Structures are given as C-alpha cells and as structure tokens.
Amino acid sequence: RYQASVGLAQAQHLPARERAELAVAGAQAVAEAARAVAAEAEAAAARAQEIAHGEEAEELSWADGIYRGQVSLEGEAPSLEGYGVLQAANGQSFAGLFEDNQPKLGVHQFQSDSRYAGEERDRVPQGLGVYSYPSGVVFAGQWERGHINGLGVSESPQGVIVAGEWAENAPNGYGAVTDNANGHRVERMEGGRFTDTY
C-alpha cells in the first residue's frame, strides 16, 4: 500500500516537474487503495449494525458512551472484540470491527457531520481511509495519528482536485492542483504554497 511513498523518497534527484508528476501518480494509486479500504470499512460497519441490533449483542455502558456488539469475556473485564457500535456521549459514533478495546476498521461519524471510513488506531484515523467533510470535500489517502500525512487526493464539489504529498492536513511537497471548472493546473507544492503554474 505504501510503495508509492518509497518511490517518491528515491526520486529526490528528479526535476520538480517530474517529481510532481510522480507524486500525483503515487497519490492517485494510494487514493484508489484508500477507497478500497473504505469499502471494506463500510462492509464492516454494516455487519456491526446487524450484530448490534441482534439478540445476542452484548451491551456495555460507561459515563461517556454505550457499546453494543461482540465482546470478549476473557480477562478481568469485558473487552470490545469483534463487530459492534460505539455511541459516545459527545455525539460521535463508530461502527465496525474492534480489536483490543479499540476501533480498527469501520465508519467513524463525528459530531461535526464529518465522516471517515477506513482504518483507525486509538480512536483516530490511522492508515488508509476516506474522509468526507460537511462542505462536500472528500479526501482519500494516508492518515497518521488523525491527520492527513503522506499521499492522497482531495476533491471538492466545485471540481478542484489536489493530488500529491500532504503533511498535517495540508498539501505539502510535490503534487498538482487541477481546477476542472477552468482547466487551471498548478504543480509543485511547498509548505501548502503552490509554485510552478501553467
């Protein structure tokens, strides 16, 4: 899944335009893989909903939320293990696969009406996934500790596509921005700033 990032690291010596083209191709490949993982997460969420509403679902509650689904009864206390739905008191929810008491793969609905489908660790996006913002912008790509980091593609409802390298939720490095409404294309991003327009 992450071979595209390795290829970019080896391409440091390339001219800026070639590096940007390589970053775009890598970002598109990673975005495709992220969409595949998101489809798996949607299936896991659907399975979790079935189990949570079934007769054999266990229910656990805490001051900050309720969980319905499969649990492991091994150990001193029950642990979230398998498919289930966690509804937090703050309005967030996660439906999908749990492992070691933590969400692993599924759909995370945030109180801001943002929605993430993909891999998680420590209750934040980690790995590959697709994040949908209330504005209609959709990002498919790599996540690290809840932030967009690595390669990916962002698409807006207005037809603006940003493909390439990202760091801390912003375009950073090489890539391209294409505005399909007017055909404008910008290549090579540095620290969120765009250079080399044509």
C-alpha positions as CSV (number, residue, x, y, z in Angstrom):
1,R,0.0,0.0,0.0
2,Y,2.8,2.4,0.8
3,Q,5.1,1.6,-2.1
4,A,4.3,4.9,-3.7
5,S,5.8,6.8,-0.8
6,V,9.0,4.8,-1.1
7,G,9.2,5.6,-4.8
8,L,9.0,9.3,-4.0
9,A,11.8,9.1,-1.5
10,Q,14.0,7.6,-4.1
11,A,13.1,10.3,-6.6
12,Q,14.6,13.3,-4.7
13,H,17.1,13.9,-7.6
14,L,14.4,14.4,-10.3
15,P,13.5,17.8,-11.7
16,A,10.5,19.5,-9.9
17,R,8.0,18.8,-12.7
18,E,8.9,15.1,-12.9
19,R,8.7,14.8,-9.2
20,A,5.3,16.5,-9.2
21,E,4.0,14.0,-11.8
22,L,5.4,11.1,-9.8
23,A,3.7,12.4,-6.7
24,V,0.4,12.8,-8.5
25,A,0.6,9.2,-9.8
26,G,1.5,7.9,-6.4
27,A,-1.3,9.9,-4.8
28,Q,-3.8,8.5,-7.2
29,A,-2.7,4.9,-6.5
30,V,-2.9,5.5,-2.8
31,A,-6.3,7.1,-3.1
32,E,-7.5,4.1,-5.0
33,A,-6.2,1.8,-2.3
34,A,-7.9,4.1,0.4
35,R,-11.2,3.8,-1.4
36,A,-10.9,0.0,-1.4
37,V,-10.2,0.1,2.3
38,A,-13.2,2.4,2.8
39,A,-15.4,-0.1,1.0
40,E,-14.2,-2.8,3.5
41,A,-14.9,-0.4,6.3
42,E,-18.4,0.2,5.1
43,A,-19.0,-3.5,4.9
44,A,-17.6,-3.9,8.5
45,A,-19.9,-1.1,9.6
46,A,-22.9,-2.8,8.1
47,R,-22.0,-6.1,9.8
48,A,-21.6,-4.2,13.1
49,Q,-25.0,-2.7,12.8
50,E,-26.5,-6.2,12.2
51,I,-24.8,-7.6,15.2
52,A,-25.6,-4.6,17.4
53,H,-29.3,-4.9,16.7
54,G,-29.3,-8.7,17.1
55,E,-30.5,-10.7,20.1
56,E,-27.0,-11.9,21.1
57,A,-25.4,-8.5,21.2
58,E,-23.7,-7.5,24.5
59,E,-24.3,-4.1,25.8
60,L,-21.7,-2.2,27.8
61,S,-22.1,1.4,29.1
62,W,-19.8,4.0,30.6
63,A,-20.3,7.6,31.6
64,D,-19.0,8.7,28.1
65,G,-20.9,6.1,25.9
66,I,-22.6,2.9,25.1
67,Y,-21.4,-0.1,23.1
68,R,-23.5,-2.8,21.6
69,G,-21.9,-5.8,19.8
70,Q,-19.4,-8.6,20.3
71,V,-17.2,-8.7,23.4
72,S,-14.5,-10.9,24.8
73,L,-15.2,-12.1,28.3
74,E,-11.7,-13.3,28.9
75,G,-9.7,-11.4,31.5
76,E,-10.8,-9.3,34.4
77,A,-13.3,-7.1,32.5
78,P,-15.2,-7.5,29.2
79,S,-13.4,-6.0,26.2
80,L,-14.6,-4.8,22.8
81,E,-13.6,-7.5,20.4
82,G,-15.3,-8.2,17.1
83,Y,-18.1,-6.2,15.4
84,G,-20.0,-3.6,17.2
85,V,-21.3,0.0,17.5
86,L,-19.9,2.5,20.0
87,Q,-22.0,5.6,20.6
88,A,-20.2,8.3,22.6
89,A,-21.9,10.8,24.8
90,N,-20.4,13.7,22.7
91,G,-22.3,12.6,19.6
92,Q,-19.5,10.7,17.9
93,S,-20.1,7.1,16.8
94,F,-18.1,4.2,15.4
95,A,-19.5,1.1,13.7
96,G,-17.2,-1.6,12.6
97,L,-14.5,-4.0,13.8
98,F,-12.9,-3.7,17.2
99,E,-9.7,-5.2,18.4
100,D,-8.1,-4.9,21.9
101,N,-10.9,-2.5,23.0
102,Q,-10.2,-0.1,20.1
103,P,-11.8,0.6,16.8
104,K,-9.8,-1.0,14.0
105,L,-11.8,-0.8,10.7
106,G,-15.1,0.9,10.1
107,V,-17.1,4.1,9.9
108,H,-16.5,7.0,12.3
109,Q,-19.2,9.7,12.4
110,F,-18.1,12.9,14.0
111,Q,-20.4,15.5,15.7
112,S,-19.4,18.0,13.0
113,D,-21.2,15.8,10.4
114,S,-17.8,14.7,9.1
115,R,-17.5,11.1,8.3
116,Y,-14.4,8.8,8.0
117,A,-14.4,5.3,6.6
118,G,-11.2,3.3,7.0
119,E,-8.5,2.1,9.3
120,E,-8.2,3.5,12.9
121,R,-6.0,3.3,15.9
122,D,-6.5,4.9,19.3
123,R,-9.9,6.2,18.0
124,V,-8.5,8.4,15.2
125,P,-7.8,7.8,11.5
126,Q,-4.6,5.8,11.0
127,G,-3.6,4.1,7.8
128,L,-5.8,4.3,4.7
129,G,-9.2,5.8,4.5
130,V,-11.7,8.3,3.1
131,Y,-12.8,11.4,5.0
132,S,-16.0,13.3,3.9
133,Y,-16.3,16.9,5.1
134,P,-19.7,18.7,5.6
135,S,-18.6,21.1,2.8
136,G,-18.6,18.2,0.3
137,V,-14.8,17.9,0.1
138,V,-13.7,14.3,0.1
139,F,-10.1,13.2,0.9
140,A,-8.9,9.7,0.1
141,G,-5.4,8.7,1.2
142,Q,-3.0,8.2,4.1
143,W,-3.6,9.1,7.7
144,E,-1.3,9.3,10.7
145,R,-2.5,10.0,14.2
146,G,-5.7,11.6,13.0
147,H,-4.0,13.8,10.4
148,I,-3.6,13.7,6.7
149,N,0.0,12.7,6.2
150,G,1.5,11.0,3.2
151,L,-0.1,10.7,-0.2
152,G,-3.7,11.3,-1.2
153,V,-6.3,13.1,-3.3
154,S,-8.8,15.7,-2.2
155,E,-11.8,16.5,-4.4
156,S,-14.2,19.4,-3.9
157,P,-17.8,19.7,-5.2
158,Q,-16.6,22.6,-7.4
159,G,-14.2,20.3,-9.3
160,V,-10.9,21.3,-7.6
161,I,-8.6,18.3,-7.2
162,V,-5.5,18.3,-5.1
163,A,-3.3,15.2,-5.6
164,G,0.2,14.7,-4.1
165,E,2.1,14.8,-0.9
166,W,0.4,16.0,2.3
167,A,1.6,16.9,5.9
168,E,-0.5,17.8,8.9
169,N,-3.8,18.1,6.9
170,A,-2.4,20.4,4.1
171,P,-0.8,19.9,0.7
172,N,3.0,19.9,1.3
173,G,5.7,18.8,-1.0
174,Y,5.0,17.8,-4.6
175,G,1.8,17.3,-6.5
176,A,-0.8,19.2,-8.5
177,V,-3.9,21.2,-8.1
178,T,-6.4,21.0,-11.0
179,D,-9.4,23.2,-11.2
180,N,-11.8,21.4,-13.6
181,A,-14.0,24.5,-13.8
182,N,-11.4,26.5,-15.7
183,G,-8.7,24.0,-16.6
184,H,-6.1,25.7,-14.4
185,R,-3.3,23.5,-13.1
186,V,-0.7,24.3,-10.5
187,E,2.2,21.9,-9.8
188,R,4.7,21.6,-7.0
189,M,3.5,22.4,-3.6
190,E,5.8,23.7,-0.9
191,G,4.5,24.1,2.7
192,G,1.0,24.5,1.4
193,R,2.0,27.1,-1.1
194,F,1.7,26.4,-4.8
195,T,4.5,27.2,-7.3
196,D,5.1,26.4,-11.0
197,T,1.8,27.4,-12.5
198,Y,0.9,26.6,-16.2
